[in-house]
């Protein structure tokens, strides 16, 4: 496999204001500008991965997957907690459910 030219690996991130109070970080959007070569390469890799994504990623992993529905996972977790289907066990782990105010933006 041929090594990619690292010259093309850069990007620029712009902080773009939205409407409203500009003193609040919630009123800003990050936009990443990529080199045209990198955008084409990323698109090729994405198209190839879509053919095998069902094998590589479990059906319950819905974040960052096209047509993934995070809401389904939230409903399942709430149902399990409400119906006491989750049996407490002694462990050093924890479960964190975050209420995200905004999901990620996607540009095509």
C-alpha positions in Angstrom: 0.0 0.0 0.0 1.3 3.4 -0.9 1.9 5.9 1.8 -0.2 9.1 1.7 1.4 12.4 1.3 1.2 14.1 4.7 1.2 17.5 2.9 -2.6 16.9 2.2 -3.5 16.1 5.8 -4.2 19.6 7.1 -7.5 21.3 7.8 -8.7 24.7 9.2 -11.3 25.2 11.8 -13.4 28.3 11.8 -15.5 29.6 14.7 -18.7 31.0 13.1 -21.2 33.0 15.1 -24.9 32.2 15.1 -27.8 34.5 16.1 -28.2 35.6 19.7 -25.8 36.5 22.5 -22.3 36.1 21.1 -20.8 35.9 24.7 -22.3 32.4 25.0 -20.4 29.5 23.4 -23.7 27.9 22.5 -24.2 30.6 19.8 -21.1 29.5 17.8 -20.6 26.8 15.3 -17.4 25.1 14.4 -16.8 24.6 10.6 -13.9 22.5 9.4 -12.4 23.3 6.0 -10.5 20.4 4.4 -8.2 20.2 1.4 -10.0 19.0 -1.7 -7.8 15.9 -2.0 -8.6 14.9 1.5 -12.3 15.3 1.0 -12.2 13.0 -2.0 -10.1 10.4 -0.2 -12.5 10.5 2.8 -15.5 10.0 0.5 -13.9 7.0 -1.1 -13.1 5.4 2.3 -16.6 6.1 3.6 -18.2 4.5 0.5 -16.1 1.4 1.0 -16.8 1.1 4.7 -20.5 1.4 4.2 -20.5 -2.0 2.5 -19.1 -3.7 5.6 -20.3 -1.4 8.4 -22.9 -4.0 9.6 -20.2 -6.5 10.2 -17.8 -4.1 11.9 -20.2 -2.3 14.2 -22.9 -3.8 16.4 -26.5 -2.9 15.6 -26.8 -1.3 19.1 -24.1 1.2 18.3 -26.0 4.0 16.6 -23.8 7.1 17.2 -21.9 8.4 14.2 -23.5 5.8 11.9 -25.6 6.9 8.9 -29.3 6.5 9.8 -28.3 5.6 13.4 -31.0 6.5 15.9 -29.6 7.5 19.3 -33.2 8.0 20.5 -33.9 4.2 20.3 -31.0 3.5 22.7 -32.2 6.2 25.1 -35.7 4.7 25.2 -34.3 1.2 25.8 -32.1 2.4 28.7 -35.0 4.2 30.3 -37.3 1.2 29.9 -34.8 -1.1 31.5 -34.3 1.2 34.5 -38.0 1.9 35.0 -38.9 -1.8 34.9 -36.0 -2.8 37.1 -34.7 -5.2 34.5 -31.2 -4.1 35.4 -30.0 -6.1 38.4 -27.5 -4.3 40.6 -24.1 -6.0 40.8 -21.0 -5.1 42.7 -18.7 -3.4 40.2 -16.3 -0.5 39.9 -18.0 0.8 36.8 -20.8 3.2 36.1 -23.4 4.1 33.5 -23.6 7.7 32.4 -26.5 8.9 30.3 -26.0 12.4 29.0 -28.8 14.7 27.8 -27.2 16.3 24.8 -28.8 19.7 24.0 -27.7 19.6 20.4 -26.5 16.8 18.2 -23.7 17.1 15.7 -24.1 19.1 12.5 -23.6 17.3 9.3 -22.8 18.9 5.9 -22.8 17.0 2.6 
